[in-house]
Amino acid sequence: MISPDWPNVDLVTCFSTIINDPKDMPSHDYGFNQENEAQKTTAIANRKRLMTDLGASQIQWMNQVHGNIVFNVNHVDDTELPEGDGCWTTQSGIALSVLTADCLPVVIVSKKGDWLGVAHAGWRGLAKGVLEALISRADVDPGQLDCWIGPGISQHRYTVGEEVWSVFDDLHSCAVDKKSERLQNKRLLNLSSIAASQLFDGGVRQVYQSGICTYDDPRFFSVRRNNGSSRKLIDGRLATVALLKRSIA
């Protein structure tokens, strides 16, 4: 598991899961994806084990759609999977989860440990303002929020076309790689820098980053690495989860 290097370990339990044995990845799904029947049984077992390891009474999963819908979680309805790419809670015992395989998992917690939010932030979600939407739901000053950007694809692995690049035209200073002109009409997009910039613009003062590239690190699933491989790998997802250690009165 990968945990944030931040000062909030007494306030929130937070980590990203990893593949236990990368050499077996082509034939075994160690993730939490349930997009097909072959993955579903293993994913359900992994989710139950994760809840036990966390000490959580419930885990809120999302039907992630690369948008900017965020919602409040007071209890978890296991019969329904809410659509959205961000959620928040003030309740301890309820873990919040994000599934990723190159997109960024973002965890936000108040310095008092009484508000917790998570977001799934790919380029579409960042362009649509999912982080701004989540921050706006916090009932504290944004300056009292700490954020962690978990493992995601790094800039040197993330080539995009002009149609994506143009969406972030006003963020060239943090999104551009000086050598990008060599890529023949392709650009190198820095998702983590864009996310951090949006968080700072929203009033957040402390942003921590894992610095881990899901493409380069075999402990993580990567859609880009899978699509570029000569052999078909498991198209899985790993979970980033967070759990408040106490709730507000």
LORO-10394 format. One record per atom (N, C-alpha, C): z negated, x, y negated. Coordinates in pm, whole numbers, padded with zeros to 5 digits, always signed. Layout:
ZXY ...
***
This chain:
+00000+00083+00120 +00000+00000+00000 +00000+00087-00126 +00063+00037-00230 +00069+00107-00357 -00014+00029-00459 -00115+00091-00516 -00202+00025-00613 -00181+00085-00751 -00203+00006-00856 -00185+00057-00992 -00287+00166-01026 -00243+00263-01102 -00333+00363-01158 -00371+00315-01297 -00468+00225-01302 -00510+00166-01430 -00661+00140-01426 -00722+00106-01540 -00868+00095-01546 -00923-00041-01505 -00845-00121-01432 -00884-00259-01405 -00924-00285-01261 -00961-00179-01190 -00991-00195-01047 -01115-00282-01024 -01203-00290-01121 -01321-00376-01105 -01294-00521-01143 -01177-00546-01202 -01143-00680-01249 -01047-00753-01156 -00957-00677-01093 -00850-00740-01016 -00813-00652-00897 -00792-00716-00782 -00735-00649-00666 -00583-00661-00675 -00513-00549-00671 -00368-00552-00691 -00303-00440-00611 -00193-00472-00542 -00117-00369-00473 +00021-00421-00435 +00111-00328-00408 +00243-00358-00353 +00245-00313-00207 +00296-00400-00120 +00305-00364+00021 +00420-00268+00044 +00414-00194+00154 +00519-00099+00188 +00559-00119+00334 +00670-00061+00372 +00715-00062+00510 +00635+00044+00585 +00567+00004+00691 +00479+00097+00762 +00554+00210+00831 +00672+00181+00881 +00746+00281+00958 +00893+00273+00920 +00935+00343+00814 +01072+00330+00764 +01180+00357+00868 +01153+00444+00967 +01257+00476+01065 +01293+00357+01152 +01204+00257+01159 +01231+00137+01239 +01292+00024+01157 +01316+00048+01028 +01356-00061+00941 +01484-00133+00986 +01587-00064+01041 +01706-00138+01081 +01682-00247+01184 +01576-00236+01266 +01555-00335+01371 +01429-00419+01354 +01348-00389+01253 +01224-00464+01233 +01207-00501+01087 +01168-00624+01060 +01141-00668+00924 +00991-00665+00898 +00948-00569+00818 +00807-00558+00785 +00776-00631+00655 +00871-00706+00604 +00853-00768+00474 +00808-00913+00482 +00834-00984+00373 +00784-01120+00357 +00896-01219+00330 +01019-01175+00350 +01133-01260+00326 +01143-01369+00433 +01183-01492+00392 +01202-01601+00486 +01338-01667+00466 +01439-01586+00436 +01570-01641+00405 +01647-01680+00530 +01605-01633+00647 +01671-01677+00769 +01566-01689+00879 +01601-01755+00989 +01506-01784+01096 +01456-01657+01164 +01542-01554+01171 +01501-01430+01237 +01385-01363+01165 +01380-01379+01035 +01273-01317+00956 +01149-01405+00946 +01164-01534+00967 +01060-01629+00930 +00929-01607+01006 +00936-01589+01138 +00813-01575+01218 +00732-01454+01175 +00801-01341+01159 +00733-01219+01117 +00677-01233+00977 +00754-01295+00889 +00710-01311+00751 +00585-01398+00741 +00581-01506+00817 +00463-01594+00816 +00340-01519+00865 +00356-01440+00971 +00244-01361+01023 +00198-01258+00920 +00293-01195+00853 +00258-01097+00750 +00183-01162+00635 +00224-01282+00598 +00158-01352+00487 +00015-01389+00523 -00007-01431+00645 -00143-01465+00689 -00231-01340+00691 -00175-01229+00740 -00252-01105+00744 -00283-01055+00604 -00187-01071+00514 -00208-01029+00376 -00322-01107+00311 -00329-01236+00337 -00436-01318+00280 -00573-01271+00331 -00579-01234+00458 -00704-01183+00515 -00741-01049+00453 -00644-00960+00440 -00670-00828+00383 -00717-00837+00239 -00663-00934+00166 -00700-00953+00026 -00838-01015+00010 -00879-01091+00109 -00999-01170+00093 -00974-01291+00007 -00850-01338+00008 -00810-01453-00073 -00816-01581+00009 -00854-01689-00056 -00853-01819+00012 -00713-01879+00014 -00629-01839-00084 -00493-01891-00095 -00405-01785-00161 -00276-01792-00131 -00177-01709-00200 -00067-01799-00255 -00039-01785-00383 +00069-01861-00443 +00199-01781-00435 +00296-01835-00360 +00430-01778-00354 +00520-01859-00446 +00635-01804-00481 +00726-01873-00572 +00867-01878-00512 +00940-01981-00545 +01083-01988-00520 +01151-01921-00639 +01171-01791-00628 +01220-01711-00741 +01369-01734-00764 +01404-01760-00890 +01542-01798-00921 +01603-01713-01033 +01540-01601-01067 +01589-01512-01173 +01598-01584-01307 +01493-01658-01339 +01490-01733-01465 +01367-01700-01546 +01325-01796-01630 +01209-01774-01717 +01104-01885-01703 +01109-01957-01591 +01008-02061-01566 +00879-01995-01520 +00769-02028-01586 +00636-01981-01544 +00544-02102-01533 +00443-02094-01447 +00358-02210-01425 +00214-02168-01397 +00122-02260-01420 -00020-02237-01399 -00058-02269-01255 -00151-02193-01200 -00197-02214-01063 -00347-02240-01064 -00386-02364-01036 -00527-02398-01019 -00563-02415-00872 -00464-02454-00794 -00478-02461-00649 -00340-02445-00590 -00334-02413-00462 -00206-02389-00395 -00175-02503-00300 -00057-02561-00316 -00009-02665-00226 +00084-02599-00124 +00037-02583-00001 +00114-02514+00101 +00239-02590+00143 +00250-02717+00105 +00366-02796+00144 +00479-02785+00042 +00453-02717-00069 +00554-02710-00175 +00562-02567-00228 +00684-02518-00249 +00707-02386-00306 +00765-02403-00446 +00681-02386-00550 +00729-02412-00686 +00840-02315-00727 +00936-02368-00800 +01042-02284-00854 +00993-02215-00980 +01015-02086-00987 +00975-02011-01105 +00978-01863-01077 +00963-01784-01184 +00960-01639-01172 +00836-01578-01237 +00738-01663-01262 +00611-01616-01313 +00506-01723-01297 +00383-01680-01280 +00272-01776-01271 +00145-01708-01318 +00045-01789-01350 -00082-01734-01396 -00197-01821-01348 -00317-01761-01348 -00436-01833-01306 -00559-01776-01376 -00664-01856-01378 -00795-01810-01423 -00896-01819-01309 -00846-01847-01190 -00931-01871-01074 -00938-01749-00982 -01059-01711-00943 -01072-01611-00838 -01050-01679-00704 -01012-01603-00605 -00985-01660-00473 -00841-01697-00452 -00765-01715-00562 -00623-01747-00553 -00542-01622-00588 -00469-01571-00492 -00385-01455-00516 -00247-01501-00563 -00187-01425-00653 -00052-01450-00702 +00041-01344-00645 +00161-01384-00607 +00251-01291-00540 +00392-01294-00598 +00456-01178-00594 +00596-01162-00633 +00667-01089-00519 +00786-01136-00482 +00867-01070-00381 +00982-00996-00449 +01001-00869-00412 +01105-00789-00476 +01173-00696-00377 +01292-00652-00416 +01365-00550-00340 +01460-00478-00436 +01414-00438-00550 +01478-00365-00660 +01433-00420-00795 +01420-00554-00806 +01367-00611-00929 +01223-00563-00950 +01174-00582-01071 +01040-00534-01104 +00933-00639-01078 +00825-00603-01010 +00707-00688-01009 +00619-00648-01127 +00576-00745-01206 +00493-00715-01323 +00362-00792-01310 +00252-00722-01325 +00118-00782-01317 +00050-00766-01452 -00009-00875-01502 -00075-00875-01633 -00216-00930-01616 -00316-00861-01668 -00454-00907-01657 -00524-00886-01791 -00613-00979-01825 -00692-00964-01947 -00799-00858-01926 -00837-00792-02033 -00936-00685-02023 -01072-00735-01978 -01098-00865-01993 -01223-00923-01944 -01212-00971-01799 -01092-00969-01745 -01073-01012-01608 -01082-01161-01587 -01049-01239-01692 -01057-01384-01679 -00921-01453-01687 -00814-01375-01688 -00677-01431-01688 -00587-01333-01615 -00503-01386-01526 -00414-01304-01445 -00276-01369-01439 -00174-01290-01456 -00037-01339-01443 +00051-01240-01370 +00155-01290-01304 +00254-01204-01238 +00393-01256-01272 +00490-01164-01268 +00628-01203-01297 +00724-01125-01209 +00834-01191-01176 +00947-01130-01106 +01052-01103-01214 +01081-00974-01239 +01164-00938-01355 +01282-00852-01314 +01394-00918-01286 +01522-00850-01273 +01592-00854-01408 +01717-00813-01412 +01784-00810-01542 +01804-00950-01597 +01830-01048-01511 +01849-01184-01559 +01718-01241-01616 +01609-01219-01545 +01480-01267-01594 +01440-01201-01724 +01463-01070-01735 +01433-01001-01859 +01519-01053-01974 +01646-01077-01945 +01736-01130-02049 +01695-01270-02093 +01639-01348-02002 +01599-01486-02034 +01458-01496-02090 +01384-01383-02091 +01254-01382-02154 +01138-01422-02065 +01143-01387-01936 +01035-01427-01846 +00902-01362-01883 +00905-01238-01931 +00780-01171-01968 +00721-01232-02094 +00805-01263-02191 +00757-01330-02312 +00697-01465-02279 +00763-01537-02187 +00713-01669-02148 +00575-01658-02084 +00555-01557-02000 +00427-01541-01933 +00317-01501-02031 +00346-01406-02119 +00247-01361-02217 +00204-01477-02307 +00297-01563-02340 +00266-01675-02430 +00168-01774-02369 +00153-01771-02234 +00062-01863-02167 -00081-01808-02159 -00099-01682-02192 -00234-01624-02188 -00316-01679-02304 -00440-01718-02275 -00525-01775-02379 -00610-01667-02446 -00557-01544-02450 -00620-01434-02520 -00516-01364-02606 -00560-01284-02700 -00468-01206-02782 -00391-01109-02692 -00259-01096-02709 -00181-01005-02624 -00234-00862-02624 -00299-00823-02732 -00357-00690-02738 -00470-00670-02641 -00521-00779-02584 -00629-00774-02486 -00577-00786-02342 -00447-00764-02326 -00385-00769-02193 -00343-00629-02149 -00364-00599-02023 -00312-00477-01961 -00203-00517-01863 -00097-00438-01857 +00017-00470-01771 +00049-00353-01678 +00094-00389-01560 +00142-00289-01464 +00281-00329-01417 +00374-00234-01429 +00509-00252-01379 +00518-00179-01246 +00537-00254-01140 +00534-00197-01005 +00666-00134-00965 +00680-00098-00838 +00801-00031-00789 +00927-00115-00810 +01032-00049-00855 +01161-00114-00878 +01270-00010-00882 +01392-00052-00894 +01503+00043-00896 +01501+00124-01025 +01525+00253-01014 +01522+00342-01130 +01656+00342-01201 +01655+00395-01322 +01775+00394-01404 +01891+00470-01340 +01864+00584-01280 +01974+00666-01228 +02041+00603-01107 +01980+00498-01051 +02039+00427-00937 +02096+00290-00974 +02080+00251-01099 +02113+00113-01135 +02232+00108-01230 +02352+00114-01173 +02473+00102-01252 +02508-00046-01272 +02551-00079-01393 +02590-00216-01425 +02719-00213-01505 +02788-00325-01508 +02909-00338-01586 +02880-00376-01730 +02984-00378-01810 +02967-00411-01952 +02913-00552-01973 +02941-00641-01878 +02896-00779-01895 +02744-00788-01888 +02681-00700-01811 +02534-00695-01806 +02481-00610-01921 +02546-00498-01943 +02502-00408-02050 +02498-00477-02186 +02599-00559-02212 +02608-00624-02343 +02492-00718-02369 +02430-00771-02262 +02315-00859-02278 +02199-00786-02345 +02190-00655-02319 +02080-00574-02372 +02128-00480-02482 +02228-00522-02554 +02290-00436-02654 +02191-00389-02759 +02092-00471-02790 +01994-00433-02892 +01884-00343-02836 +01892-00309-02708 +01791-00224-02646 +01851-00093-02596 +01963-00053-02654 +02031+00068-02607 +01941+00190-02610 +01852+00199-02705 +01770+00318-02719 +01683+00342-02595 +01642+00235-02528 +01559+00254-02409 +01635+00228-02280 +01756+00174-02291 +01829+00138-02170 +01942+00234-02136 +01985+00315-02230 +02103+00397-02209 +02067+00532-02150 +02148+00581-02062 +02140+00717-02013 +02247+00797-02086 +02211+00915-02136 +02304+00995-02216 +02427+01035-02137 +02417+01035-02004 +02530+01075-01922 +02609+00955-01870 +02579+00837-01920 +02641+00717-01864 +02791+00710-01886 +02843+00782-01983 +02986+00779-02009 +03067+00836-01892 +03003+00912-01806 +03072+00972-01692 +03097+00871-01580 +03043+00753-01592 +03045+00659-01480 +03161+00561-01484 +03263+00591-01566 +03386+00513-01566 +03361+00364-01584 +03330+00329-01707 +03306+00190-01747 +03180+00129-01685 +03093+00212-01633 +02965+00166-01581 +02853+00223-01667 +02745+00151-01674 +02627+00195-01749 +02508+00205-01655 +02410+00282-01696 +02287+00296-01621 +02177+00221-01696 +02129+00114-01635 +02032+00027-01701 +01890+00064-01656 +01801+00074-01752 +01662+00111-01726 +01574-00013-01735 +01558-00081-01622 +01482-00206-01621 +01337-00187-01664 +01273-00080-01617 +01132-00061-01649 +01111-00034-01798 +01203+00039-01861 +01191+00064-02005 +01215-00063-02085 +01310-00145-02040 +01335-00272-02107 +01212-00361-02095 +01155-00368-01975 +01035-00450-01954 +00920-00402-02042 +00897-00271-02044 +00789-00217-02126 +00812-00247-02274 +00936-00234-02318 +00969-00262-02458 +00939-00408-02492 +00976-00499-02403 +00950-00641-02428 +00801-00672-02428 +00726-00605-02342 +00581-00624-02338 +00517-00575-02468 +00559-00458-02514 +00506-00406-02640 +00545-00496-02757 +00669-00544-02757 +00712-00635-02863 +00630-00764-02862 +00581-00802-02745 +00500-00923-02733 +00355-00903-02773 +00319-00780-02810 +00184-00753-02857 +00094-00682-02758 +00144-00657-02636 +00066-00584-02537 +00057-00437-02580 -00059-00378-02563 -00079-00239-02606 -00085-00140-02491 -00119-00187-02372 -00133-00098-02257 -00038-00141-02146 +00058-00054-02115 +00152-00080-02007 +00150+00040-01913 +00119+00016-01787 +00115+00120-01685 +00235+00100-01592 +00288+00211-01539 +00405+00201-01452 +00385+00282-01325 +00438+00230-01215 +00426+00300-01087 +00515+00424-01083 +00631+00416-01148 +00725+00527-01145 +00796+00543-01011 +00787+00443-00925 +00847+00451-00792 +00981+00379-00791 +01083+00446-00737 +01217+00388-00725 +01234+00329-00586 +01262+00199-00579 +01279+00132-00450 +01404+00178-00376 +01504+00226-00450 +01626+00276-00387 +01599+00409-00316 +01528+00499-00383 +01506+00634-00330 +01394+00641-00228 +01298+00551-00237 +01180+00558-00151 +01201+00469-00028 +01208+00526+00092 +01238+00447+00213 +01126+00352+00254 +01012+00358+00187 +00903+00266+00219 +00926+00127+00161 +01032+00113+00080 +01060-00014+00013 +01198-00065+00051 +01213-00196+00050 +01345-00257+00064 +01423-00240-00066 +01552-00226-00056 +01639-00212-00173 +01772-00280-00146 +01804-00380-00226 +01931-00450-00211 +02046-00353-00240 +02033-00272-00345 +02139-00178-00380 +02161-00074-00270 +02055-00021-00216 +02068+00078-00109 +02129+00016+00015 +02090-00106+00046 +02143-00177+00162 +02293-00200+00147 +02334-00249+00030 +02474-00280+00007 +02562-00156+00008 +02503-00041-00025 +02580+00083-00027 +02574+00163+00101 +02505+00110+00202 +02486+00184+00326 +02600+00158+00424 +02630+00258+00504 +02734+00242+00607 +02683+00162+00727 +02550+00149+00738 +02491+00067+00844 +02416-00049+00780 +02416-00162+00843 +02350-00280+00789 +02199-00269+00809 +02124-00268+00699 +01979-00264+00707 +01923-00404+00691 +01794-00418+00719 +01729-00547+00702 +01723-00581+00554 +01770-00699+00519 +01765-00746+00380 +01631-00813+00358 +01527-00732+00342 +01392-00784+00333 +01337-00782+00192 +01215-00829+00180 +01142-00827+00053 +01000-00781+00081 +00946-00706-00012 +00805-00668-00005 +00729-00741-00115 +00599-00752-00095 +00517-00833-00185 +00431-00747-00276 +00423-00789-00402 +00320-00739-00493 +00224-00854-00516 +00096-00830-00492 -00004-00936-00500 -00117-00894-00592 -00179-00993-00655 -00291-00967-00744 -00392-01080-00731 -00520-01046-00742 -00629-01141-00720 -00744-01110-00815 -00782-01207-00898 -00898-01190-00984 -01025-01179-00900 -01113-01092-00942 -01239-01077-00870 -01347-01173-00919 -01321-01239-01031 -01412-01343-01078 -01332-01443-01159 -01383-01562-01179 -01315-01664-01258 -01401-01702-01377 -01338-01762-01477 -01412-01804-01595 -01497-01924-01561 -01606-01939-01634 -01696-02051-01608 -01632-02182-01649 
***
